[in-house]
């Protein structure tokens, strides 16, 4: 499971050091690689077994709507298998760096079954959106149902 947040930099070649606790979660899966894809203005990183489960769910969906076909095309078709180098860095493909606006400062956020890679600017905006959401009774009620 992926938890916590780390702030890092992405180098000029597009490499990111994977935090040790995320590496441990990836290794617990039996493989070091990570599958990166895009959604919500950031990148999603999955261990390989979780990614295979997602692919099976996508394949098993009877729904063949135009929206679902587009989702598969972008989410699955836009995914990249990224193997770490000896320094535990992964190379983020240029198309994914462009999508997420990754330039220098980044945030890596553990979200249980995956982790997310955000540009620092977009992460700050996401936090501001969450703060605004917490002002609404609907959001507070939804969170209260978690027992928090």
PyMOL commands that set and color helices and strands:
alter all, ss='L'
color gray80, all
select helices_A, chain A and resi 20-28+48-60+66-76+94-100+120-133+137-144
alter helices_A, ss='H'
color red, helices_A
select strands_A, chain A and resi 5-9+15-17+34-39+42-46+80-82+89-91+105-110+115-119
alter strands_A, ss='S'
color yellow, strands_A
deselect
rebuild
show_as cartoon
